[in-house]
Amino acid sequence: MSSSELISGRPPRVAVVGAGLAGTTCARRLADAGCAVFLFDKSRGLGGRMATRRAEWIDADGAVHRAAFDHGAPAFSARSAAFQAFIDEAAGDGVLARWEPVMAPGSHRSLDGLALWVATPDMPALCRRLAGELPLTRSRAVDEIARSGDGGWRLLAQGELLGDGVFDAVVLAMPPAQAAALLAPHRDDWARHARAVPMQPCWTLLGAEAGPAPAWDAAWPERGPLAWVVRNASKPGRAADSDGLNRWVVHATAAWTATFLESPADAVQAQLHAALERALGRGVRWTHVAVHRWRYALAPRTASAHQPCWWDPALGLGVCGDFFSGAGVEGAWLSGRALAAAIVPDPAA
Ligand SMILES: Cc1cc2nc3c(=O)[nH]c(=O)nc-3n(C[C@H](O)[C@H](O)[C@H](O)COP(=O)(O)OP(=O)(O)OC[C@H]3O[C@@H](n4cnc5c(N)ncnc54)[C@H](O)[C@@H]3O)c2cc1C
């Protein structure tokens, strides 16, 4: 697909598989450039690892409680001027807000002077904003991308055709191991490279309890299994803990998670519970608790490829995601933006 097709013919039809930040950034930019963009995601909602889980439970006294836990990326920051400009615009629109947590004494890292940002009212809100009204097929995992006779692409899930017909281009915007499975029949070189990216896992505990709130909002404990401890309500735009319960999100370190990756969830929960008690210096009695295993949470800090995305114009196949441009939310955004620019170069750039 070349940019000239944009000018001469019908708008190119692009399928974007993966509606996290890389996918929705790419999709928004392609749509703004005149492409007909279709989003696909295996989850119920948008956002990918910019995730918020909602829970509702009834306690022993019969009272109903509701909570939302940001159990994916707790927050993010900007190192590049381009991403900072994007943040400033989104903050102006009210979809991002600065989070200035009081850090627990003994937290081992400084914030490097970087501001922390969160989406409001929940983490997926940023991706929802980018996706806007673009057509979205959700709750279906694409398990095959196939060439059609006329040189286009078809998307399949368990043998069933997804979407409305043939696409001129396909964008894969997902963790590398998942992209590799789809890429293998078409670009085995990319698939092999993607398979080799050492993504870091993260066990996450989310729970509510009625103990006294500490004088801090977040902690990076100095030692032990915990990477982050966050009081969710300390973030802007979140509902206050009006029922008197603290809502905690606790991320284990990548090294600890790797050791216990295949352990049963209840054993992991018990260990993270004990670590939180040590961090708080008191006992914790949950009124609601769960754990979530992120098998592919964080990309390595060093970019895995020498370019910010992959784009094969002859095939009409592209890949973006946080594993190209360095770890984290910023890397995902930079990669999604770069792929859109490769597919539809900006004549003014
Ligand atoms: C626990 C945790 C802590 C983190 N902490 C930080 C942090 O402090 N700072 C920071 O900057 N970043 C952090 N991150 C990383 C950050 O969330 C990611 O780098 C970023 O959100 C990745 O965006 P993405 O679009 O590349 O991928 P994703 O967000 O993973 O999006 C990929 C999407 O593709 C979908 N998908 C996958 N396979 C298929 C398929 N076959 N068919 C259809 N859909 C599919 C998935 O459902 C998902 O929605 C953290 C992540 C986690 C999980």
The ligand as a MOL file (V3000), in Angstrom:
LIG
                    3D

  0  0  0     0  0            999 V3000
M  V30 BEGIN CTAB
M  V30 COUNTS 53 58 0 0 0
M  V30 BEGIN ATOM
M  V30 1 C 1.7970 -4.6220 35.7900 0
M  V30 2 C 2.3050 -3.6250 34.8040 0
M  V30 3 C 3.0300 -2.5230 35.2280 0
M  V30 4 C 3.4910 -1.5860 34.3140 0
M  V30 5 N 4.1500 -0.4740 34.7540 0
M  V30 6 C 4.4590 0.5080 33.8790 0
M  V30 7 C 4.9910 1.7500 34.3180 0
M  V30 8 O 5.1810 1.9770 35.5180 0
M  V30 9 N 5.2820 2.7000 33.3830 0
M  V30 10 C 5.0740 2.4910 32.0510 0
M  V30 11 O 5.3300 3.3940 31.2400 0
M  V30 12 N 4.5770 1.3110 31.6020 0
M  V30 13 C 4.2710 0.3320 32.4680 0
M  V30 14 N 3.7480 -0.8570 32.0300 0
M  V30 15 C 3.8190 -1.1740 30.5870 0
M  V30 16 C 2.7490 -0.4990 29.7350 0
M  V30 17 O 1.4720 -0.7760 30.2680 0
M  V30 18 C 2.8960 -1.0530 28.3260 0
M  V30 19 O 4.2240 -0.8110 27.8730 0
M  V30 20 C 1.9490 -0.4680 27.3010 0
M  V30 21 O 0.6600 -0.2730 27.8320 0
M  V30 22 C 1.9420 -1.4130 26.1020 0
M  V30 23 O 1.0400 -0.9670 25.1240 0
M  V30 24 P 0.8950 -1.7930 23.7730 0
M  V30 25 O -0.1780 -1.1320 22.9910 0
M  V30 26 O 2.2400 -1.9470 23.1360 0
M  V30 27 O 0.4590 -3.2710 24.1930 0
M  V30 28 P -0.8130 -3.7570 25.0290 0
M  V30 29 O -1.2530 -2.7090 25.9760 0
M  V30 30 O -0.4500 -5.0850 25.5800 0
M  V30 31 O -1.9560 -3.9330 23.9330 0
M  V30 32 C -2.0300 -5.1020 23.1460 0
M  V30 33 C -3.4880 -5.4370 22.8970 0
M  V30 34 O -3.5340 -6.4980 21.9580 0
M  V30 35 C -4.5760 -7.3760 22.3290 0
M  V30 36 N -4.2660 -8.6580 21.6960 0
M  V30 37 C -3.1720 -9.4480 21.9090 0
M  V30 38 N -3.2210 -10.5220 21.1110 0
M  V30 39 C -4.3600 -10.4190 20.3760 0
M  V30 40 C -4.9640 -11.2250 19.3640 0
M  V30 41 N -4.3970 -12.3660 18.9310 0
M  V30 42 N -6.1410 -10.8200 18.8240 0
M  V30 43 C -6.7290 -9.6650 19.2590 0
M  V30 44 N -6.1940 -8.8570 20.2090 0
M  V30 45 C -5.0250 -9.2270 20.7530 0
M  V30 46 C -4.5530 -7.3800 23.8440 0
M  V30 47 O -5.8010 -7.7630 24.3750 0
M  V30 48 C -4.2100 -5.9120 24.1540 0
M  V30 49 O -5.3800 -5.1270 24.3390 0
M  V30 50 C 3.2520 -1.7860 32.9240 0
M  V30 51 C 2.5120 -2.8910 32.5060 0
M  V30 52 C 2.0390 -3.8050 33.4290 0
M  V30 53 C 1.2230 -4.9760 32.9510 0
M  V30 END ATOM
M  V30 BEGIN BOND
M  V30 1 1 1 2
M  V30 2 1 2 3
M  V30 3 2 2 52
M  V30 4 2 3 4
M  V30 5 1 4 5
M  V30 6 1 4 50
M  V30 7 2 5 6
M  V30 8 1 6 7
M  V30 9 1 6 13
M  V30 10 2 7 8
M  V30 11 1 7 9
M  V30 12 1 9 10
M  V30 13 2 10 11
M  V30 14 1 10 12
M  V30 15 2 12 13
M  V30 16 1 13 14
M  V30 17 1 14 15
M  V30 18 1 14 50
M  V30 19 1 15 16
M  V30 20 1 16 17
M  V30 21 1 16 18
M  V30 22 1 18 19
M  V30 23 1 18 20
M  V30 24 1 20 21
M  V30 25 1 20 22
M  V30 26 1 22 23
M  V30 27 1 23 24
M  V30 28 2 24 25
M  V30 29 1 24 26
M  V30 30 1 24 27
M  V30 31 1 27 28
M  V30 32 2 28 29
M  V30 33 1 28 30
M  V30 34 1 28 31
M  V30 35 1 31 32
M  V30 36 1 32 33
M  V30 37 1 33 34
M  V30 38 1 33 48
M  V30 39 1 34 35
M  V30 40 1 35 36
M  V30 41 1 35 46
M  V30 42 1 36 37
M  V30 43 1 36 45
M  V30 44 2 37 38
M  V30 45 1 38 39
M  V30 46 1 39 40
M  V30 47 2 39 45
M  V30 48 1 40 41
M  V30 49 2 40 42
M  V30 50 1 42 43
M  V30 51 2 43 44
M  V30 52 1 44 45
M  V30 53 1 46 47
M  V30 54 1 46 48
M  V30 55 1 48 49
M  V30 56 2 50 51
M  V30 57 1 51 52
M  V30 58 1 52 53
M  V30 END BOND
M  V30 END CTAB
M  END
